[in-house]
Amino acid sequence: MTDASAETAEKRLPSVAVDDLVNRIAARLTEAIVGGRFEPGARLNEVHLASELGVSRAPLREAARLLENRGLVVAHPRRGFFVRDLDAKSLDEIYDLRICLERHAGLRVCERLTPEMAAALTAQAARIAAFVHDPGRQVEEDFAFHRMIQVFADNQRALRVYDELTHEMRFGIAVIGHLYADPAEIARTHDPVLEALLARDGARWLSAIDVHVGVARDNVVRLLAAREAGGEG
């Protein structure tokens, strides 16, 4: 590399920092949305948010576009960005894709499970049970358990898709407020799933994950449909 090209490369480094800023803003906005700070349909006030985050409106707008790609916000010309009003049909489609990813990842883990993987999965499942009195944290530990399966499956493209779906799934749960009436039930439903992985039994895994995700899917879609209809579910 010549001195001139080296100097040019050095001048390009700040653009990486800008991208990183956009991603950090997007992460903050994502947490605010899935955490319930903004109601579905709420407008994201660029002036107020830029001031609150201590950034200019340009990276904030880029971050909002990232959230639009993730399915969390929608853009209206000349009006700005609004929190998406997630509907039952869309969430049902998300879970339909999720079960495909879960089935595939679990089968790969059954084939390649190591003692270290088994220990990590067991510990993460225990964390789900440990937070029965903190529903918000429990949901995060639940998603962390399932993401761990995707990581151990070692398919980076599938992991990226799963991460994108997770944003919308978390948002759906935030909208309806809860997944199970009894938080302890969330932990119990993971027992057959974990046991199938530890046994490295592919057929058992498919049966367990179909029930596990299927029940969650039915609950979320039913509760969201009831919300759309104005009922309580």
Phi and psi restraints in degrees (value plus and minus 20) as a CYANA .aco file:
   2 THR   PHI     -96.1   -56.1
   2 THR   PSI     146.3   186.3
   3 ASP   PHI     -81.0   -41.0
   3 ASP   PSI     -57.8   -17.8
   4 ALA   PHI     -85.4   -45.4
   4 ALA   PSI     -64.2   -24.2
   5 SER   PHI     -88.8   -48.8
   5 SER   PSI     -54.9   -14.9
   6 ALA   PHI     -83.4   -43.4
   6 ALA   PSI     -61.7   -21.7
   7 GLU   PHI     -84.3   -44.3
   7 GLU   PSI     -58.6   -18.6
   8 THR   PHI     -83.5   -43.5
   8 THR   PSI     -62.4   -22.4
   9 ALA   PHI     -81.5   -41.5
   9 ALA   PSI     -60.3   -20.3
  10 GLU   PHI     -84.1   -44.1
  10 GLU   PSI     -55.2   -15.2
  11 LYS   PHI     -90.6   -50.6
  11 LYS   PSI     -39.1     0.9
  12 ARG   PHI    -104.9   -64.9
  12 ARG   PSI     -32.1     7.9
  13 LEU   PHI     -80.0   -40.0
  13 LEU   PSI     -59.0   -19.0
  14 PRO   PHI     -77.6   -37.6
  14 PRO   PSI     -48.1    -8.1
  15 SER   PHI     -83.4   -43.4
  15 SER   PSI     -50.1   -10.1
  16 VAL   PHI     -85.9   -45.9
  16 VAL   PSI     -61.3   -21.3
  17 ALA   PHI     -82.4   -42.4
  17 ALA   PSI     -57.4   -17.4
  18 VAL   PHI     -83.9   -43.9
  18 VAL   PSI     -65.9   -25.9
  19 ASP   PHI     -79.6   -39.6
  19 ASP   PSI     -60.6   -20.6
  20 ASP   PHI     -83.6   -43.6
  20 ASP   PSI     -59.4   -19.4
  21 LEU   PHI     -81.9   -41.9
  21 LEU   PSI     -64.1   -24.1
  22 VAL   PHI     -79.8   -39.8
  22 VAL   PSI     -63.6   -23.6
  23 ASN   PHI     -85.2   -45.2
  23 ASN   PSI     -57.5   -17.5
  24 ARG   PHI     -87.5   -47.5
  24 ARG   PSI     -60.3   -20.3
  25 ILE   PHI     -84.5   -44.5
  25 ILE   PSI     -63.1   -23.1
  26 ALA   PHI     -80.1   -40.1
  26 ALA   PSI     -59.1   -19.1
  27 ALA   PHI     -84.5   -44.5
  27 ALA   PSI     -62.2   -22.2
  28 ARG   PHI     -82.9   -42.9
  28 ARG   PSI     -64.7   -24.7
  29 LEU   PHI     -86.5   -46.5
  29 LEU   PSI     -58.7   -18.7
  30 THR   PHI     -80.4   -40.4
  30 THR   PSI     -67.4   -27.4
  31 GLU   PHI     -82.4   -42.4
  31 GLU   PSI     -57.3   -17.3
  32 ALA   PHI     -86.5   -46.5
  32 ALA   PSI     -59.3   -19.3
  33 ILE   PHI     -92.0   -52.0
  33 ILE   PSI     -70.9   -30.9
  34 VAL   PHI     -90.8   -50.8
  34 VAL   PSI     -40.2    -0.2
  35 GLY   PHI    -101.9   -61.9
  35 GLY   PSI     -25.0    15.0
  36 GLY   PHI      71.7   111.7
  36 GLY   PSI     -11.8    28.2
  37 ARG   PHI     -85.2   -45.2
  37 ARG   PSI     -57.0   -17.0
  38 PHE   PHI    -129.8   -89.8
  38 PHE   PSI     108.5   148.5
  39 GLU   PHI     -93.8   -53.8
  39 GLU   PSI     132.5   172.5
  40 PRO   PHI     -75.0   -35.0
  40 PRO   PSI     113.4   153.4
  41 GLY   PHI      71.5   111.5
  41 GLY   PSI     -29.2    10.8
  42 ALA   PHI     -90.8   -50.8
  42 ALA   PSI     122.8   162.8
  43 ARG   PHI    -103.7   -63.7
  43 ARG   PSI     117.3   157.3
  44 LEU   PHI    -107.0   -67.0
  44 LEU   PSI      86.6   126.6
  45 ASN   PHI     -95.3   -55.3
  45 ASN   PSI      87.2   127.2
  46 GLU   PHI     -82.0   -42.0
  46 GLU   PSI     -60.1   -20.1
  47 VAL   PHI     -84.1   -44.1
  47 VAL   PSI     -68.7   -28.7
  48 HIS   PHI     -87.4   -47.4
  48 HIS   PSI     -62.1   -22.1
  49 LEU   PHI     -88.1   -48.1
  49 LEU   PSI     -60.0   -20.0
  50 ALA   PHI     -82.1   -42.1
  50 ALA   PSI     -61.1   -21.1
  51 SER   PHI     -86.4   -46.4
  51 SER   PSI     -62.9   -22.9
  52 GLU   PHI     -84.3   -44.3
  52 GLU   PSI     -59.8   -19.8
  53 LEU   PHI    -105.7   -65.7
  53 LEU   PSI     -32.3     7.7
  54 GLY   PHI      52.9    92.9
  54 GLY   PSI      16.8    56.8
  55 VAL   PHI    -151.0  -111.0
  55 VAL   PSI     149.7   189.7
  56 SER   PHI    -103.3   -63.3
  56 SER   PSI     149.2   189.2
  57 ARG   PHI     -93.7   -53.7
  57 ARG   PSI     -43.8    -3.8
  58 ALA   PHI     -82.6   -42.6
  58 ALA   PSI     -74.1   -34.1
  59 PRO   PHI     -87.0   -47.0
  59 PRO   PSI     -50.0   -10.0
  60 LEU   PHI     -82.6   -42.6
  60 LEU   PSI     -61.7   -21.7
  61 ARG   PHI     -86.4   -46.4
  61 ARG   PSI     -58.3   -18.3
  62 GLU   PHI     -84.3   -44.3
  62 GLU   PSI     -59.6   -19.6
  63 ALA   PHI     -84.0   -44.0
  63 ALA   PSI     -59.3   -19.3
  64 ALA   PHI     -84.0   -44.0
  64 ALA   PSI     -54.1   -14.1
  65 ARG   PHI     -87.1   -47.1
  65 ARG   PSI     -55.7   -15.7
  66 LEU   PHI     -82.6   -42.6
  66 LEU   PSI     -61.5   -21.5
  67 LEU   PHI     -87.5   -47.5
  67 LEU   PSI     -49.5    -9.5
  68 GLU   PHI     -85.3   -45.3
  68 GLU   PSI     -61.0   -21.0
  69 ASN   PHI     -85.5   -45.5
  69 ASN   PSI     -48.6    -8.6
  70 ARG   PHI    -103.0   -63.0
  70 ARG   PSI     -24.5    15.5
  71 GLY   PHI      63.9   103.9
  71 GLY   PSI      -3.4    36.6
  72 LEU   PHI    -117.0   -77.0
  72 LEU   PSI     -47.6    -7.6
  73 VAL   PHI    -153.0  -113.0
  73 VAL   PSI     143.1   183.1
  74 VAL   PHI    -147.5  -107.5
  74 VAL   PSI     127.2   167.2
  75 ALA   PHI    -123.6   -83.6
  75 ALA   PSI     115.1   155.1
  76 HIS   PHI    -137.7   -97.7
  76 HIS   PSI     103.0   143.0
  77 PRO   PHI     -71.7   -31.7
  77 PRO   PSI     112.4   152.4
  78 ARG   PHI      44.3    84.3
  78 ARG   PSI     -14.7    25.3
  79 ARG   PHI    -138.6   -98.6
  79 ARG   PSI     -44.9    -4.9
  80 GLY   PHI      89.3   129.3
  80 GLY   PSI    -179.7  -139.7
  81 PHE   PHI    -125.0   -85.0
  81 PHE   PSI     120.7   160.7
  82 PHE   PHI    -149.6  -109.6
  82 PHE   PSI     125.2   165.2
  83 VAL   PHI     -84.1   -44.1
  83 VAL   PSI     111.7   151.7
  84 ARG   PHI     -84.7   -44.7
  84 ARG   PSI     121.2   161.2
  85 ASP   PHI    -115.7   -75.7
  85 ASP   PSI      71.0   111.0
  86 LEU   PHI     -85.7   -45.7
  86 LEU   PSI     113.5   153.5
  87 ASP   PHI    -128.0   -88.0
  87 ASP   PSI     143.0   183.0
  88 ALA   PHI     -81.6   -41.6
  88 ALA   PSI     -59.0   -19.0
  89 LYS   PHI     -84.4   -44.4
  89 LYS   PSI     -62.9   -22.9
  90 SER   PHI     -83.5   -43.5
  90 SER   PSI     -62.1   -22.1
  91 LEU   PHI     -87.8   -47.8
  91 LEU   PSI     -55.0   -15.0
  92 ASP   PHI     -82.9   -42.9
  92 ASP   PSI     -59.9   -19.9
  93 GLU   PHI     -85.7   -45.7
  93 GLU   PSI     -57.0   -17.0
  94 ILE   PHI     -82.8   -42.8
  94 ILE   PSI     -65.3   -25.3
  95 TYR   PHI     -88.4   -48.4
  95 TYR   PSI     -49.6    -9.6
  96 ASP   PHI     -82.5   -42.5
  96 ASP   PSI     -62.5   -22.5
  97 LEU   PHI     -92.5   -52.5
  97 LEU   PSI     -56.2   -16.2
  98 ARG   PHI     -79.5   -39.5
  98 ARG   PSI     -63.8   -23.8
  99 ILE   PHI     -83.1   -43.1
  99 ILE   PSI     -53.7   -13.7
 100 CYS   PHI     -83.4   -43.4
 100 CYS   PSI     -65.2   -25.2
 101 LEU   PHI     -85.7   -45.7
 101 LEU   PSI     -61.8   -21.8
 102 GLU   PHI     -83.9   -43.9
 102 GLU   PSI     -65.2   -25.2
 103 ARG   PHI     -80.4   -40.4
 103 ARG   PSI     -67.9   -27.9
 104 HIS   PHI     -83.8   -43.8
 104 HIS   PSI     -66.8   -26.8
 105 ALA   PHI     -83.2   -43.2
 105 ALA   PSI     -63.1   -23.1
 106 GLY   PHI     -83.8   -43.8
 106 GLY   PSI     -58.3   -18.3
 107 LEU   PHI     -83.3   -43.3
 107 LEU   PSI     -60.1   -20.1
 108 ARG   PHI     -86.4   -46.4
 108 ARG   PSI     -58.5   -18.5
 109 VAL   PHI     -85.9   -45.9
 109 VAL   PSI     -58.7   -18.7
 110 CYS   PHI     -78.9   -38.9
 110 CYS   PSI     -53.5   -13.5
 111 GLU   PHI     -98.5   -58.5
 111 GLU   PSI     -48.4    -8.4
 112 ARG   PHI    -141.5  -101.5
 112 ARG   PSI      -8.0    32.0
 113 LEU   PHI     -79.1   -39.1
 113 LEU   PSI     111.3   151.3
 114 THR   PHI    -132.3   -92.3
 114 THR   PSI     144.6   184.6
 115 PRO   PHI     -77.3   -37.3
 115 PRO   PSI     -56.0   -16.0
 116 GLU   PHI     -86.5   -46.5
 116 GLU   PSI     -61.7   -21.7
 117 MET   PHI     -83.1   -43.1
 117 MET   PSI     -64.8   -24.8
 118 ALA   PHI     -79.7   -39.7
 118 ALA   PSI     -62.8   -22.8
 119 ALA   PHI     -85.2   -45.2
 119 ALA   PSI     -61.6   -21.6
 120 ALA   PHI     -85.9   -45.9
 120 ALA   PSI     -62.6   -22.6
 121 LEU   PHI     -85.3   -45.3
 121 LEU   PSI     -61.0   -21.0
 122 THR   PHI     -84.2   -44.2
 122 THR   PSI     -62.4   -22.4
 123 ALA   PHI     -85.7   -45.7
 123 ALA   PSI     -60.2   -20.2
 124 GLN   PHI     -88.7   -48.7
 124 GLN   PSI     -58.2   -18.2
 125 ALA   PHI     -82.0   -42.0
 125 ALA   PSI     -56.5   -16.5
 126 ALA   PHI     -86.1   -46.1
 126 ALA   PSI     -52.9   -12.9
 127 ARG   PHI     -85.9   -45.9
 127 ARG   PSI     -54.0   -14.0
 128 ILE   PHI     -82.1   -42.1
 128 ILE   PSI     -63.7   -23.7
 129 ALA   PHI     -89.5   -49.5
 129 ALA   PSI     -47.2    -7.2
 130 ALA   PHI     -93.9   -53.9
 130 ALA   PSI     -37.5     2.5
 131 PHE   PHI    -133.5   -93.5
 131 PHE   PSI      18.7    58.7
 132 VAL   PHI     -85.6   -45.6
 132 VAL   PSI     -42.2    -2.2
 133 HIS   PHI    -115.8   -75.8
 133 HIS   PSI     -13.4    26.6
 134 ASP   PHI    -155.1  -115.1
 134 ASP   PSI      60.8   100.8
 135 PRO   PHI     -74.4   -34.4
 135 PRO   PSI     -60.0   -20.0
 136 GLY   PHI     -83.3   -43.3
 136 GLY   PSI     -66.0   -26.0
 137 ARG   PHI     -86.8   -46.8
 137 ARG   PSI     -56.4   -16.4
 138 GLN   PHI     -83.3   -43.3
 138 GLN   PSI     -60.2   -20.2
 139 VAL   PHI     -81.8   -41.8
 139 VAL   PSI     -61.1   -21.1
 140 GLU   PHI     -84.4   -44.4
 140 GLU   PSI     -60.2   -20.2
 141 GLU   PHI     -88.1   -48.1
 141 GLU   PSI     -53.7   -13.7
 142 ASP   PHI     -80.9   -40.9
 142 ASP   PSI     -70.7   -30.7
 143 PHE   PHI     -83.9   -43.9
 143 PHE   PSI     -54.7   -14.7
 144 ALA   PHI     -84.2   -44.2
 144 ALA   PSI     -56.6   -16.6
 145 PHE   PHI     -82.9   -42.9
 145 PHE   PSI     -67.8   -27.8
 146 HIS   PHI     -90.3   -50.3
 146 HIS   PSI     -53.7   -13.7
 147 ARG   PHI     -86.6   -46.6
 147 ARG   PSI     -55.1   -15.1
 148 MET   PHI     -79.9   -39.9
 148 MET   PSI     -57.9   -17.9
 149 ILE   PHI     -82.8   -42.8
 149 ILE   PSI     -62.3   -22.3
 150 GLN   PHI     -83.2   -43.2
 150 GLN   PSI     -61.2   -21.2
 151 VAL   PHI     -82.8   -42.8
 151 VAL   PSI     -65.7   -25.7
 152 PHE   PHI     -88.1   -48.1
 152 PHE   PSI     -43.1    -3.1
 153 ALA   PHI     -90.8   -50.8
 153 ALA   PSI     -41.7    -1.7
 154 ASP   PHI      42.4    82.4
 154 ASP   PSI      28.8    68.8
 155 ASN   PHI    -147.3  -107.3
 155 ASN   PSI      80.1   120.1
 156 GLN   PHI     -84.1   -44.1
 156 GLN   PSI     -55.2   -15.2
 157 ARG   PHI     -87.6   -47.6
 157 ARG   PSI     -62.9   -22.9
 158 ALA   PHI     -83.9   -43.9
 158 ALA   PSI     -57.5   -17.5
 159 LEU   PHI     -83.0   -43.0
 159 LEU   PSI     -61.3   -21.3
 160 ARG   PHI     -83.6   -43.6
 160 ARG   PSI     -61.3   -21.3
 161 VAL   PHI     -83.4   -43.4
 161 VAL   PSI     -63.3   -23.3
 162 TYR   PHI     -81.4   -41.4
 162 TYR   PSI     -62.5   -22.5
 163 ASP   PHI     -81.4   -41.4
 163 ASP   PSI     -59.5   -19.5
 164 GLU   PHI     -84.8   -44.8
 164 GLU   PSI     -61.5   -21.5
 165 LEU   PHI     -84.5   -44.5
 165 LEU   PSI     -54.9   -14.9
 166 THR   PHI     -79.4   -39.4
 166 THR   PSI     -58.0   -18.0
 167 HIS   PHI     -76.9   -36.9
 167 HIS   PSI     -67.2   -27.2
 168 GLU   PHI     -92.4   -52.4
 168 GLU   PSI     -54.8   -14.8
 169 MET   PHI     -86.5   -46.5
 169 MET   PSI     -63.2   -23.2
 170 ARG   PHI     -82.9   -42.9
 170 ARG   PSI     -59.2   -19.2
 171 PHE   PHI     -83.6   -43.6
 171 PHE   PSI     -62.2   -22.2
 172 GLY   PHI     -80.4   -40.4
 172 GLY   PSI     -62.8   -22.8
 173 ILE   PHI     -86.5   -46.5
 173 ILE   PSI     -57.7   -17.7
 174 ALA   PHI     -83.7   -43.7
 174 ALA   PSI     -57.2   -17.2
 175 VAL   PHI     -86.0   -46.0
 175 VAL   PSI     -63.8   -23.8
 176 ILE   PHI    -104.5   -64.5
 176 ILE   PSI     -35.4     4.6
 177 GLY   PHI      74.0   114.0
 177 GLY   PSI     -50.4   -10.4
 178 HIS   PHI    -183.2  -143.2
 178 HIS   PSI     143.2   183.2
 179 LEU   PHI    -126.8   -86.8
 179 LEU   PSI     -64.8   -24.8
 180 TYR   PHI    -144.3  -104.3
 180 TYR   PSI     125.3   165.3
 181 ALA   PHI     -85.3   -45.3
 181 ALA   PSI     -54.6   -14.6
 182 ASP   PHI    -126.5   -86.5
 182 ASP   PSI      89.3   129.3
 183 PRO   PHI     -77.6   -37.6
 183 PRO   PSI     -49.1    -9.1
 184 ALA   PHI     -84.4   -44.4
 184 ALA   PSI     -44.1    -4.1
 185 GLU   PHI     -85.2   -45.2
 185 GLU   PSI     -53.2   -13.2
 186 ILE   PHI     -78.8   -38.8
 186 ILE   PSI     -66.1   -26.1
 187 ALA   PHI     -84.8   -44.8
 187 ALA   PSI     -63.5   -23.5
 188 ARG   PHI     -83.0   -43.0
 188 ARG   PSI     -54.3   -14.3
 189 THR   PHI     -89.0   -49.0
 189 THR   PSI     -34.8     5.2
 190 HIS   PHI    -105.7   -65.7
 190 HIS   PSI     -33.5     6.5
 191 ASP   PHI     -79.4   -39.4
 191 ASP   PSI     -71.9   -31.9
 192 PRO   PHI     -83.5   -43.5
 192 PRO   PSI     -52.8   -12.8
 193 VAL   PHI     -85.8   -45.8
 193 VAL   PSI     -68.7   -28.7
 194 LEU   PHI     -83.8   -43.8
 194 LEU   PSI     -63.5   -23.5
 195 GLU   PHI     -80.9   -40.9
 195 GLU   PSI     -58.5   -18.5
 196 ALA   PHI     -85.1   -45.1
 196 ALA   PSI     -60.8   -20.8
 197 LEU   PHI     -86.1   -46.1
 197 LEU   PSI     -64.6   -24.6
 198 LEU   PHI     -85.0   -45.0
 198 LEU   PSI     -49.8    -9.8
 199 ALA   PHI    -102.0   -62.0
 199 ALA   PSI     -28.2    11.8
 200 ARG   PHI      35.3    75.3
 200 ARG   PSI      20.0    60.0
 201 ASP   PHI    -126.5   -86.5
 201 ASP   PSI      81.8   121.8
 202 GLY   PHI     -81.4   -41.4
 202 GLY   PSI     -64.0   -24.0
 203 ALA   PHI     -84.2   -44.2
 203 ALA   PSI     -60.9   -20.9
 204 ARG   PHI     -85.8   -45.8
 204 ARG   PSI     -58.8   -18.8
 205 TRP   PHI     -80.4   -40.4
 205 TRP   PSI     -67.7   -27.7
 206 LEU   PHI     -79.5   -39.5
 206 LEU   PSI     -62.2   -22.2
 207 SER   PHI     -85.4   -45.4
 207 SER   PSI     -64.4   -24.4
 208 ALA   PHI     -87.2   -47.2
 208 ALA   PSI     -64.5   -24.5
 209 ILE   PHI     -92.3   -52.3
 209 ILE   PSI     -51.7   -11.7
 210 ASP   PHI     -81.7   -41.7
 210 ASP   PSI     -62.0   -22.0
 211 VAL   PHI     -90.9   -50.9
 211 VAL   PSI     -66.4   -26.4
 212 HIS   PHI     -78.9   -38.9
 212 HIS   PSI     -74.4   -34.4
 213 VAL   PHI     -93.4   -53.4
 213 VAL   PSI     -53.5   -13.5
 214 GLY   PHI     -82.3   -42.3
 214 GLY   PSI     -62.2   -22.2
 215 VAL   PHI     -86.2   -46.2
 215 VAL   PSI     -64.2   -24.2
 216 ALA   PHI     -80.8   -40.8
 216 ALA   PSI     -62.6   -22.6
 217 ARG   PHI     -81.2   -41.2
 217 ARG   PSI     -67.1   -27.1
 218 ASP   PHI     -80.8   -40.8
 218 ASP   PSI     -62.7   -22.7
 219 ASN   PHI     -85.2   -45.2
 219 ASN   PSI     -67.4   -27.4
 220 VAL   PHI     -84.8   -44.8
 220 VAL   PSI     -67.8   -27.8
 221 VAL   PHI     -84.7   -44.7
 221 VAL   PSI     -61.4   -21.4
 222 ARG   PHI     -83.0   -43.0
 222 ARG   PSI     -65.5   -25.5
 223 LEU   PHI     -87.1   -47.1
 223 LEU   PSI     -57.4   -17.4
 224 LEU   PHI     -91.8   -51.8
 224 LEU   PSI     -57.6   -17.6
 225 ALA   PHI     -83.8   -43.8
 225 ALA   PSI     -59.3   -19.3
 226 ALA   PHI     -84.9   -44.9
 226 ALA   PSI     -58.5   -18.5
 227 ARG   PHI     -83.2   -43.2
 227 ARG   PSI     -61.8   -21.8
 228 GLU   PHI     -83.0   -43.0
 228 GLU   PSI     -56.4   -16.4
 229 ALA   PHI    -101.7   -61.7
 229 ALA   PSI     -28.2    11.8
 230 GLY   PHI      67.9   107.9
 230 GLY   PSI      -9.4    30.6
 231 GLY   PHI    -119.5   -79.5
 231 GLY   PSI    -191.7  -151.7
 232 GLU   PHI    -125.9   -85.9
 232 GLU   PSI     -29.2    10.8
